[in-house]
Amino acid sequence: MEARKIDTSQHKDTRKFIEFPFELYQNCPQWVPPLASEMKLVMDRQRHPFYRHSTADFFVVEDGPQVLGRIAVLHNRNYCEHHHQQTAFIYYYECIEDAAVSQALFNAAAGWAKDRDLHSILGPKGFLRSNGLGLLVDGFDHMPALGIPYNLPYYPKFWTDFGFTKVTDHLSGYMVETHHPPEKMRLAAQKAKKRYGYWVKTFANKAEMRRWIPMVDVVHSRAFQNNPGFYPSTPEEFSLIAQNMITVADPQLIKLIMNAENEVIGFILAYADISKALQKARGRVFPFGWITILNELRHARLCDLNGVGLLPEYQGMGANMLLYVELEDTLRKFNFEKAELIQIDERNFRSKSDMENMGVIWYKRHRTYELNLNII
């Protein structure tokens, strides 16, 4: 059994790759389809900014007309240069419960990477820095947050059986509306505002958000530049990330932490969860999916917190207390029953501890794996 590299210029091939998960997860109530527009764009080598600097291919395993598995394998040259590594990424792995199919997919990815003199494979890791990370290994009973992968419970064994080993876990958990942050945290936030002149910037509309987004990118990069998996986005990539964010954002849920000089030092990127709407619309916004999504936005009781960051030099100076108090206030003001803190790296001990002090209970765990190609 072998995997076949698809021709992304052929609609028949791209349709096979995109539609396979709909068959695989048809009886799975937790799976949420990605936006159809996102999948089409990522396979468009003329339009997606990833292909300006890097390359990728897509493989399927078939039995006649029936797709049994799929995988994407990427050589992100910017990541490799930033980390001084020669590694490939794999993403969009989906497979029926058949070890032979899984092995064929991994063999294709490993062969592709070796042909390019790459020494390892890392994943699941996607085309943009904002893509959800890892393979779900705990929390299969819960629906995923927007843009975060969901997979079937037998996947992790297929990965480890092939030789993949753990790199790190990213944790997601819920903060409920009934929880109140410790009073000393709220007092510390108030003292920091008075002492250092911190204040919170909110937005009235998406046009105002667009003007501030470049500054958020600068802060995001500086806040996370020391994280092990970080690498800089190109301007074109960040523009796409920003557009994706604006599409689903309620401006009132986006907040910036400012210093006395009116400089951005931190941010909160929150979204009303629209997972159920995407299920109903099968990931398609047009022609009628947007009606379902707008209705879900009005009635959503779950909030996704998909970006919380603070410049390193302001950590430990009270700004982090203000950040966490604003998280709780956002949850309460908009009548959300709970908020999901998304994909905190378990190696980020300070952030993990702060979240736990805010009452976050970790429900989901996504694991990133690595494969050493020199031993296979």
N, C-alpha and C positions, 0 to 999 in steps of 0.2 A: 504494500500500500504506500502510495507516494502523494505528496501535496503538489498542487499545480499553481504556478504563479499566474494570477489573473491579469488580463489586459485592461487597465483602468480607462482606456479610451473607448472601450466597448460597453455600451449600456447593459447588455445582457450579463456581462461578468460582474459589473459593479452592483447590479440589482441582486445577483446571487449572494454576494458578500453582505450587503446591507440587510437583506430580508431573512437570512438564516436565523438570527436570534428570535424573530417573531414565531418561527416554528418551534424552536427549542424551548421557549419559555411560555408557550401558549397556555399551559395549565399552572403557571407560577404566579400567584397573586402579588408577589413582592416586586417582580421585575418591572422596571420603568424604561420605555424605549428612549433612546437619545433623540434629539431633534433631527429630523430627516435632512434638513438643510445643512446641519453640521457634518453629517456623514457624507453627503454629496460633495461638500467643499473639501474635506480632508482627502478625497480621492481625485481631486482636480489639480493636476500638477501645474497648470497655468495660473491658477488663482490663489491657491493656499500659500501663505508666506513662508512656511516651513521649507518648501522646495527651492527657495532662493539661495539657501546655503547648505541644504542637506538632501538626503534621498531616503526613499522607503519603497517597499514592495508589499503586496498583499497575496496571501496564499489561501487556497481552499483544498479540502479533501472531499472527494465526491464518490458516490456510488451511482453511476449512470447520471441522471438529471438531479439526483438528490444530494444536497450538500450535507456533509457529516461533521465538518469542523472548519474553522477559519482562524487566521492569525495575520497580524501586520508586524513587520520587522523594519526598524528604523536605524539609520546612522545619523545621529544628530551631531554634526561636526562642531557646532558651537559648544555643546555640552562637553564633548571630548576635549576640546581645546581649553575650556575653562577649568576642567578637573585634571588635565594632563593624563587622560585615560583613553584607551582604545576599546570602547564598549558599544554594543548595540542595545536598543530598546525593543521590547515586544509589547504589543497592545492589541486590543480587540480580539483576544483569545476567547473562542467559544468552541465547545466540543460536546458531542454526544457522550454517553457513558460507555466509552470504548477505549481502552488503553492503547490499542494499535493506532487509532485515529490520532490521539493526542501525541503519540511518539512520532508519527509522520509529520505533524505540524511543527514540533520542536526540531526534528531533523532538518526540515526545510529552513527554519530560522537559523539554526546553527551553521548550516552549509552556506547560507547567504552571508552571514557575518564573517565566517572564515575566508570566504572569497574576497572580502574587503580588508583582510588582515586585522580584524578586530579580535580581541582576546577574551571578551566576556559578553554576557547578555544580562541586562538589567530590566526588571519589569514586575508587573505591568506599569508602563510609563509611556505617556502619550506624546502627541505632536506639539502641544502647547504647555507652557509652564502651569497653566491653570487647570489642566486636565486632572481628573481624579486619579489617585495613586493606588496601586496595590491590588491584591487579590483578597476578597472577603474570606476570612477564616473564622469569624465569630460574629453572630448577630443576624443569622439567616432569616429570622422571623420578622425582621423589620424592613420596611421599605427604604430605599436609598434616598439621600438628599439629592437635590438637583445637580447633575453632572458627575455624581459619584458612582463608580461601578457597582453592580450587583452580579453575583455569579452563583452557580449551583454548588452544593456542599462537597461534591466529589472532586472538584477542581484541584484543591491543594495537594491531594495525594498524587495526582498525575504529575504535578510539578516536582514534588520531592522525589518521586520514583525515577524521574529522568535525570536527577542530579542537582536540581536547584536548591540553594540554601538561603536561609533567612538573612536579610540585611537589616530591616527594621520594621516595626509596626506603626501604623497611624491609627489613632483612636478617635472615635466619634461618640458623643454622648449628649444626653438631654439635660437641660436646665429647666425646671418647672416653674410656673408662674407663682406658685405658693411659697417658693423659697425666697428668703430675704438675705442679702449679703450681710456679713457681720457689721454691726454698727461702727466698729472701729475702722472698717474699710471705707464706709461712707464719710466718716469724720476726716479720715486721711485725705480723701478726695477733695473735700471742701477746703481743708487747710492748704493743699497744694495749689488749688485755684487762686486762693488769696495770696499765697507767698510768691508763686511763680507766674501768675497771670494766665494760667491755662484757661481755655474756653472751648466750647463745642460748636463746630460749624455744621449746620443742617442745610438742606436743599429744598427749594420750592418746586423745581421742575427738572426735567431731564436736560434741557438746554444749559442750565446752570451747572449740572453735573459734568457735562462734556468739557466745560472750560477748566474744571479743576482736575480732571482725570490725569493729565500729564504729571501733576505734582504727586498724585497718589502713586504713580509708577515709581517715581524717584524714592519716595518713602518706603514703598514695598521692597524695592531692591536693597536699600540700605538696611531695612529691618531684618531681612532674611538672608543677607549675603553670606553669613557665616554658617547657615544651615547646611548640612552635608549634601543635600540633593539640589541645592540652588544652582541656577545658571541664568545669565541675563537674557531677556527677550530682545529681539530686534524691534525697532520702532513699528514695523509693519505687523509683527506678531502682537505687540501690546495693543495696537489699534484694534486688532481683531478681538483680543481678550476684552477690551473696553466695550466694544460694540455688543459683544455677547452679554456683558454685565448690564449694560443700559437696557437691552431688550426686555429683560425680566425684572428690572429693579423698580421699586417704589422709591422715589427720591427721598421721602420722609424717613426711610429706614437706613439710609446711608449717612454716616456721621464721620466727621474729621475732628481729631484732637489738635488744637492750635496752641502755640505758645504766645507769649506777650508781644512778640514781633510779627504776629499774624502769619507764622510759618507752620506748615503742616508737619506734625510730629507723630501722628498716629491715625488710625482709621478703623472703622467698623463697617463691614460690608454685609448687610443682612438682606434676606429675600423671603417673601412669603412663599411657602412650599407649594409647588404646583404639580407634584408628582402624579396625583390622581387624575388631573386634567390631561397630562401627557399620555397616561395610559388610555384614557377615553379617546384622545385624538390620534393615537398610534404615532405620536411624535411629529405630527404634521400640523403646522400652524395654519397653512392655507389649504383650501379656501375657507373652511369653517372652524378649524381647530382653535383659532384665536378667540372665538366666542366662548368655548369651553374654558379656555385658560383665563380669560377676563372674569368669568363667573367664579372660578376657583380662587382668584386673587382677592375677590371681595369677601369670601367666606373662609379663607384659610385660617386654621387655628394653630398651625405649626410654622415656625420661623427657622430658616436655614442661616446660620452664621458662617459664611464661607470665606471670611477674611477678617482677621483681627491682628493688627500689627502696631508696633511702637518702635521708634528709633532707639537704638541701644543706649545712647547717651542719656536718655530720659527715663530709662528703667531704673527703679529704685529711688526716683525723685517725685513720687506721688502720681505721676501721669498714668502709670499702670492701674492705680486704684481708681482714677477717674474713668479710665477705659472700661473697667469691669462694672462700675456702678452704672455707666451709660448702657451697658449690655442689659442689665436688669431693668432699667427704666424703659428701654425700648420694648422689652417683652411685656411689661405691664401696660404701657401707654396704648399699645395697639391690640390689646386683648388677646394676645396669643396665649394658648394654654401651656406651650413649652417651646423652647428653642433648641435646635441641634447644633452643638459646636462640632465643626467638621474637621476631621483628619489632623489631629495634633500629633506630631512626631513624638513617640515615647522617649526619645533622647532629649527632648526639650523639657527638662525637669522643672524649670521655673514656670513655664506656661501651664504645664500639666498640673502642677501643684496649685497655682492660682485658680485654675478652673475647678478643681476639686473643692477649694475653699468657697467657691461660688455655688456649690451644691451640684455640680455636674456629675452624673453617674454614667460611666462608660458602658455603652451597649454594643458597639460595633468595633471590629478590628480588621484593618486591611493590611496585608503583609506584602512587602516588596522583597523580591527574590533576586539572586544572582547565580549565574552559571559560568563556571570557569571552562572556557573552550579548550584550554590546553590539556585537559584530562579526559576529553571525550573524543 
